[in-house]
Amino acid sequence: MDAPPGYITLYAAFFREGNLRLPMTKFTADVLANYGLHISQINAIGLPRVTHFEFICRANRVEPTFEMFNVFYTVSYTGVFYSFNSRTGGVIPCSFIPPKSLHDWK
């Protein structure tokens, strides 16, 4: 979608699934700046990975940084949009068999 001059178009999924809020956090801006990306270049699954990483860090009282994010994720290009994928090798996963459901979570 084309936006008028001085504006950008963002997908609603950024706000729904990615929990993007404006103004965006310094951490999100740092990740984009360090990878040399504009928010409009990220796909709808890439942004939630950034915001979820930030939430996990803050929940554990750790200040998130680009350097930390870059240990776990790498930027990828699908031919249209950029995204962030889990980095393979060197990072030991927390769980080798991810849970399929969370029964009796209360």
Summary of the structure (lengths in Angstrom):
residues: 106
radius of gyration: 15.4
end to end distance: 42.8
largest distance: 51.2
contacts: 214
relative contact order: 0.13
helix: 37%
strand: 10%
